[in-house]
Every structure is written in structure tokens, then in C-alpha cells.
Amino acid sequence: MSSRGLTLAPPAKNVLVYRNGDPFFSGRKFVVNQRRFLTFEAFLNEVTKSIGAPLAVRNLYTPRHGHRVAELGDLQDGCQYVAGGFEKFKNLDYLHRGRKELRGTRNSQGLQWLAFFSPTFHSCRNTGSLRALSCFYRSVFRNGDLLSPPFPLPLSKSTPLQWATLLAVLTEKADLRSGAVNKLCRLDGSQVSGGEELLNGGYYVAVGNEEYKKLPYFELLVPQDSAYKTLWYV
């Protein structure tokens, strides 16, 4: 059959989008084609919902130099972009999320925190060598999420962490739809104000800008026969 006279639709483009100013956000993948997005605004609206942006996304930038993308046709297949509102582009190392800030942390607190989330730490944990690292666990639920199990939060016994650093890593691990983790709550909804209040074996809830949602996280997401049940219900 002859294709003469037929207009072929442009091929779909696969892009990865980061949040402006968030070095720990891993990005969201989008498939962009004319059938799904008729306008650039429609695409920006979808990005707003999918990346959990606190404000409506109105601009896309290239991650290295912050050049603004003006229309849908400017998107390149296989490329990365940074989504922002009306604020200025924030020049961070988006392509190596979290590394720029952690490399710049010269104090022992930042370096020790980085060690706990490195491949070496996970390897030691799997081989039963966690005790040698002198750390202990908390478990963290995601606010309003009754589908995802809690994730472990290992901390050092000997080196207290700055609260801002802890929230930054919680942001990466929780990956809340509402954006960055702004506070950590106990299961009764009371807010934790510092790392010294976190108890070994405790359960907590990572919360963004929204209100804490009091739900049966522990009852529904921790199996009855799990070893987690032997930990403190805080």
C-alpha cells in the first residue's frame, strides 16, 4: 500500500524530568507524543501532577545550563529537563542527584551519613555486619500511603546528624508525591523536632507540606508475623 499523501506523526520522545532545586529527586520519565499531549501546556500540567510539584510547573530548563524550553517540539528524545514554576532556575547537579551537596559536605556528619546510603553499607547489612557499623534502625511510612511498606532509616549511634541533612535524605528515600519531606511525625501525629528524639526500633511518618494523615500504617503495612512486630511501636 502506498503511503503517498499520508502525513506521518512525529515519533514519540522519551524524556526525564527533575524538580527545580531538588538535588535528591530521582526524576520522572515521560513519553511525549501528539496523541497524548496536544499542547505544551498540557504536558506541563501532567508534569506538575506526576512529579509532585508544590506549585504549578510553568517552565522547563536544560539541566546543565538552564536554557528554557519554549515549546513541545523543542524536547529531544532521551534528554533530561528540569521543571519549575515562575522561580529562577537553580543550578544544581541534577544528572548526579544528591552528589553535589554531599561532596561539598566536609564535616564528619555528612560523610558518615553518605556512608550509610552507599552500596558498601547495604552490602554490610546483607552479610550481617551491621552491628560493626554501630548503627540502629527506625522505620518510616509515607504520609497517606497505605500501599507502600515502611522503609528503614539507619542512623549512627556515635555521630548525631543535622536535622536538615536527615530531612534531605528522607526526601530521597520517601519520594513523596507532595515533594520534599518537611517534617517527621510519630504515629500519633506528634512532630519530631530533632534526631535525638528518634528511638531505636521506632516507627515514624514522613510528611511534606500537607497535614499529617492519621491512618493505621502499622496495623496494615507491617505483617503480623514480621520481625518488625518485635520493635517498639512508637
Rosetta blueprint (number, residue, H / E / L):
1 M L
2 S L
3 S L
4 R L
5 G L
6 L L
7 T L
8 L L
9 A L
10 P L
11 P L
12 A L
13 K E
14 N E
15 V E
16 L E
17 V E
18 Y E
19 R E
20 N L
21 G L
22 D L
23 P L
24 F L
25 F L
26 S L
27 G L
28 R E
29 K E
30 F E
31 V E
32 V E
33 N L
34 Q L
35 R L
36 R L
37 F L
38 L L
39 T L
40 F H
41 E H
42 A H
43 F H
44 L H
45 N H
46 E H
47 V H
48 T H
49 K H
50 S H
51 I L
52 G L
53 A L
54 P L
55 L L
56 A L
57 V L
58 R L
59 N E
60 L E
61 Y E
62 T L
63 P L
64 R L
65 H L
66 G L
67 H L
68 R E
69 V E
70 A L
71 E L
72 L H
73 G H
74 D H
75 L L
76 Q L
77 D L
78 G L
79 C L
80 Q E
81 Y E
82 V E
83 A E
84 G E
85 G L
86 F L
87 E L
88 K L
89 F L
90 K L
91 N L
92 L L
93 D L
94 Y H
95 L H
96 H H
97 R L
98 G L
99 R H
100 K H
101 E H
102 L H
103 R H
104 G L
105 T L
106 R L
107 N L
108 S H
109 Q H
110 G H
111 L H
112 Q H
113 W H
114 L H
115 A H
116 F H
117 F L
118 S L
119 P H
120 T H
121 F H
122 H H
123 S H
124 C H
125 R H
126 N H
127 T L
128 G L
129 S L
130 L H
131 R H
132 A H
133 L H
134 S L
135 C E
136 F E
137 Y E
138 R E
139 S E
140 V E
141 F E
142 R E
143 N L
144 G L
145 D L
146 L L
147 L L
148 S L
149 P L
150 P L
151 F E
152 P E
153 L E
154 P E
155 L E
156 S E
157 K L
158 S L
159 T L
160 P L
161 L L
162 Q L
163 W H
164 A H
165 T H
166 L H
167 L H
168 A H
169 V H
170 L H
171 T H
172 E H
173 K H
174 A H
175 D L
176 L E
177 R L
178 S L
179 G E
180 A L
181 V L
182 N L
183 K E
184 L E
185 C E
186 R E
187 L L
188 D L
189 G L
190 S L
191 Q E
192 V E
193 S L
194 G L
195 G H
196 E H
197 E H
198 L L
199 L L
200 N L
201 G L
202 G L
203 Y E
204 Y E
205 V E
206 A E
207 V E
208 G L
209 N L
210 E L
211 E L
212 Y L
213 K L
214 K L
215 L L
216 P L
217 Y H
218 F H
219 E H
220 L H
221 L H
222 V L
223 P L
224 Q L
225 D L
226 S L
227 A H
228 Y H
229 K H
230 T H
231 L L
232 W L
233 Y L
234 V L
